Amino acid sequence: MSRNSVLKGFVGLVITLVLAVSLSQVAQPAFKPVIHRHASDPKAAWVNSYQIETENGVIVIDTSLTISEGKAIRAEIEALKKPLLAILLTHGHPDHTNGLSEVLGPDNVPVIATEGVDKVMRTTYTPEREESGRKRLGEEWPQKRVFPTKTLRDGESITLGGVTLTVHDLGPGESHSDSYWVLEGDEKVAFIGDEVINRAHAYMADGHSSQWLKNLDRLKIELKAMKTIYPGHGEPGSLEILDWEKTYIQAYREAVKSLAKGQPTLTEEAKKELQARMEAFLPHAPLTYLIVWGADPVAAELASEK
């Protein structure tokens, strides 16, 4: 082999190596988080749980009502073949927290909520309430209550699996303490819990409907740049779903006001009429059993506003 041939071969090898190194250094597109929605069976309150799939793991937001739904969410996480990184809670109602133990499985990862949500969970899940839940749902109600292991203050952020989420404390609203989470990035999205029960009847029994309306006005401003909002029940949507929920709450309050006539409770006949009016307002919608649950709490709330 001639000296020129050897030289050409060597130069070719060097060029190949340089190109290989250069190509390896070209920035690869960043992994864009994928949001998976688990919508439970209507018998389990038609509630949403969300899985944020990152490059390195999975973050869960809320955990559904029943043991079966919690197991189903856990199976979905395992199918992604990525580790669970954390569970975030929007509020403390059982349809968003009962599946905690099943979703956690054997993993020792943080359960994160605001200080307000944590406090409400620890004070409202009394032995009497747990027993009442077991009578209603039997083996589908958790035998052991799981509570948050980490709390954040309003506006605090946490980074998990390469993505950052910020929590915002709303105070009383649909529950005694509500919050929403923002997935930060070029295209922010928000997980707003039960500030919206999209196209379904709402749980009004905690008696904060006036503050709930104020929360919706606040969200309309704070989420105005976001294309997608993920509610606690029903389909994700745009800012329009905030307006829809506001219309529902106003209709409910007006119906209760006219039937209560200034009294802090409704008669049984008035409750039947409330049921009929709200079913006419939102025909063929799920969660109709919630209508009468809120009758007396909202009547008491309206009576105190006079």
C-alpha positions in Angstrom: 0.0 0.0 0.0 1.4 3.4 -1.0 2.1 6.2 1.4 -0.6 8.3 -0.3 -3.2 5.6 0.2 -2.3 5.3 3.9 -2.5 9.1 4.3 -5.9 9.3 2.5 -7.3 6.5 4.7 -6.1 8.3 7.8 -7.6 11.6 6.8 -10.9 9.9 6.0 -10.9 8.3 9.4 -10.3 11.6 11.1 -13.1 13.2 9.2 -15.5 10.4 10.1 -14.6 10.7 13.7 -15.0 14.5 13.7 -18.4 14.2 12.0 -19.5 11.6 14.5 -18.5 13.8 17.5 -20.2 16.8 15.9 -23.4 14.9 15.3 -23.5 13.6 18.9 -23.2 17.1 20.2 -26.2 18.4 18.2 -28.9 19.3 20.8 -31.7 16.8 20.8 -35.3 18.1 21.1 -36.3 18.5 24.8 -38.8 15.9 26.0 -42.3 17.5 26.1 -44.3 16.3 29.1 -47.3 14.2 28.1 -50.5 14.6 30.1 -52.7 11.5 30.6 -56.2 11.8 32.0 -57.8 9.0 34.0 -61.6 9.6 34.1 -63.2 7.3 36.6 -66.4 5.4 36.2 -69.5 7.5 36.9 -70.2 5.3 39.9 -66.9 6.6 41.3 -68.0 10.3 41.0 -66.8 10.7 37.4 -63.6 12.3 38.7 -60.3 13.0 37.0 -56.8 12.0 37.9 -53.9 13.2 35.8 -50.5 11.7 35.1 -47.8 14.0 33.9 -45.3 11.9 32.0 -41.8 13.4 32.1 -38.7 12.2 30.5 -37.6 10.5 33.7 -40.8 9.6 35.5 -44.5 10.2 36.3 -46.2 12.8 38.5 -49.8 12.2 39.5 -52.4 14.8 40.3 -55.3 13.6 42.5 -56.1 9.9 43.0 -59.9 9.3 42.5 -62.5 8.0 44.9 -62.3 4.2 45.2 -59.8 1.5 45.8 -60.5 0.1 42.3 -59.9 3.4 40.6 -56.7 3.8 42.6 -55.5 0.4 41.4 -56.4 1.3 37.8 -54.3 4.5 38.0 -51.4 2.6 39.4 -51.6 0.1 36.5 -51.5 3.0 34.0 -48.4 4.3 35.7 -46.7 1.0 35.5 -47.6 0.6 31.8 -45.6 3.8 31.1 -42.5 1.9 32.5 -41.3 5.0 34.3 -41.0 5.5 38.1 -43.6 7.4 40.1 -42.0 10.7 41.3 -44.7 12.3 43.4 -48.5 12.7 44.0 -49.9 16.3 44.1 -53.3 17.1 45.6 -55.6 19.9 44.5 -57.9 19.6 47.6 -58.9 17.1 50.3 -62.2 15.7 49.2 -62.3 11.9 49.2 -63.0 11.6 45.5 -59.5 13.1 45.0 -57.6 11.5 47.9 -59.1 8.0 48.6 -56.9 6.3 46.0 -53.7 7.5 47.5 -52.6 4.2 49.1 -53.2 2.2 45.9 -51.6 4.8 43.6 -48.5 5.0 45.9 -48.1 1.2 45.9 -44.7 0.3 47.3 -43.1 3.6 46.3 -41.8 6.0 49.0 -42.4 9.2 47.1 -43.8 12.5 48.5 -47.5 13.3 48.6 -47.6 17.1 48.2 -50.3 19.7 49.0 -50.7 23.2 50.3 -50.7 23.7 54.1 -54.4 24.5 53.9 -55.3 21.3 52.1 -53.2 19.3 54.5 -54.9 20.9 57.5 -58.3 20.3 56.2 -57.6 16.6 55.5 -56.2 16.0 59.0 -59.2 17.7 60.7 -62.1 16.4 58.6 -61.2 12.7 58.2 -62.6 11.9 61.7 -63.3 8.3 62.7 -67.0 9.0 62.3 -66.5 10.3 58.7 -64.4 7.3 57.8 -67.0 4.9 59.2 -69.7 6.7 57.2 -67.7 6.4 54.0 -67.2 2.6 54.6 -70.9 2.2 55.1 -71.5 3.9 51.7 -68.7 2.4 49.6 -67.8 -0.8 51.6 -64.5 -2.3 50.5 -64.0 0.5 48.0 -63.4 2.9 50.9 -59.7 2.9 52.1 -59.0 1.1 55.3 -56.0 3.4 56.1 -56.0 7.1 55.4 -52.9 8.6 53.7 -52.0 12.2 54.3 -49.6 14.6 52.6 -45.9 14.2 53.5 -44.8 17.5 52.2 -46.6 20.9 52.2 -45.9 24.0 50.1 -47.0 27.6 50.6 -48.9 29.7 48.1 -46.7 30.4 45.0 -44.0 27.8 45.9 -42.6 25.6 43.2 -41.2 22.1 43.0 -39.1 20.5 40.3 -39.6 16.8 39.6 -38.3 14.7 36.6 -37.1 17.8 34.9 -40.4 19.8 35.0 -41.5 22.5 37.5 -44.9 22.9 39.0 -46.2 25.8 41.0 -49.0 25.6 43.5 -51.5 28.5 44.2 -53.7 28.5 47.3 -57.3 29.6 46.6 -58.6 29.1 50.2 -62.3 28.1 50.5 -64.2 27.4 47.4 -65.7 24.1 46.3 -64.0 22.6 49.4 -62.8 24.1 52.6 -59.4 24.7 51.1 -58.7 24.6 47.3 -55.6 25.0 45.3 -54.4 24.7 41.7 -51.2 23.6 40.1 -49.5 25.2 37.1 -47.1 23.1 34.9 -44.5 25.6 34.0 -42.9 25.9 30.5 -43.4 27.6 27.2 -47.0 26.5 27.1 -48.3 26.5 30.7 -51.3 24.5 31.7 -53.2 24.4 34.9 -54.8 21.6 37.0 -57.6 23.4 38.9 -59.3 20.5 40.8 -63.0 21.1 41.5 -63.1 24.8 40.8 -64.8 23.4 37.7 -67.0 20.3 37.5 -67.4 20.5 33.8 -70.9 19.8 32.6 -71.9 18.0 35.7 -73.8 18.8 38.9 -71.6 20.4 41.6 -70.8 19.5 45.2 -72.1 22.6 47.1 -72.2 21.1 50.5 -69.2 22.8 52.0 -71.1 26.1 51.8 -68.6 28.4 50.2 -70.4 29.2 47.0 -69.9 33.0 47.3 -66.1 32.6 47.7 -66.1 30.0 44.9 -67.5 32.6 42.5 -64.7 34.9 43.5 -62.2 32.2 42.9 -63.5 31.7 39.4 -63.1 35.4 38.7 -59.5 35.2 40.0 -58.8 32.2 37.8 -60.1 34.0 34.8 -57.3 36.6 35.2 -54.5 34.3 36.4 -55.1 31.6 33.7 -55.8 34.0 30.8 -52.7 33.0 28.9 -53.3 29.2 29.1 -54.7 27.2 26.2 -55.8 24.2 28.3 -57.3 23.9 31.8 -57.7 20.5 33.4 -60.7 20.3 35.8 -61.4 17.9 38.5 -64.4 16.4 36.7 -65.3 16.5 33.0 -63.4 17.3 29.8 -60.4 19.7 29.8 -61.1 23.0 28.1 -60.3 26.7 27.8 -61.3 29.7 29.9 -64.8 29.0 28.8 -65.2 26.2 31.4 -64.7 28.8 34.2 -67.6 30.9 32.8 -69.7 27.7 32.6 -69.1 26.8 36.2 -69.9 30.4 37.3 -73.3 30.2 35.5 -74.1 26.9 37.2 -73.3 28.2 40.7 -75.3 31.4 40.2 -78.3 29.3 39.0 -78.0 27.1 42.0 -77.8 30.0 44.4 -80.8 31.7 42.8 -82.9 28.5 43.0 -82.0 28.0 46.7 -82.7 31.6 47.5 -86.1 31.6 46.0 -87.0 28.3 47.7 -85.5 29.1 51.2 -87.2 32.4 51.5 -84.6 33.7 53.9 -84.5 30.6 56.0 -81.2 28.7 56.7 -82.7 25.3 55.6 -85.1 24.0 52.9 -88.2 21.9 53.5 -88.2 18.4 52.0 -90.7 19.7 49.4 -88.4 22.6 48.5 -85.5 20.2 48.1 -87.5 18.2 45.6 -88.2 21.3 43.7 -84.5 22.3 43.8 -83.7 18.9 42.4 -86.2 19.4 39.5 -85.0 22.9 38.7 -81.3 22.0 38.5 -82.0 18.9 36.5 -84.0 21.1 34.1 -81.1 23.6 34.1 -78.6 20.8 33.2 -80.5 17.9 31.8 -79.0 14.4 31.4 -75.9 15.4 33.4 -74.1 13.2 35.8 -73.9 13.6 39.6 -77.5 14.5 40.1 -77.4 13.1 43.7 -75.2 16.1 44.7 -78.0 18.6 44.1 -79.8 18.1 47.4 -76.5 17.7 49.4 -75.8 21.4 49.1 -79.3 22.6 49.7 -79.1 23.4 53.4 -75.5 24.6 53.4 -76.1 27.1 50.7 -79.4 28.2 52.3 -77.5 28.9 55.5 -74.8 30.7 53.6 -77.3 32.9 51.8 -79.2 33.6 55.1 -75.9 34.8 56.6 -75.2 37.2 53.7 -78.4 39.2 54.4 
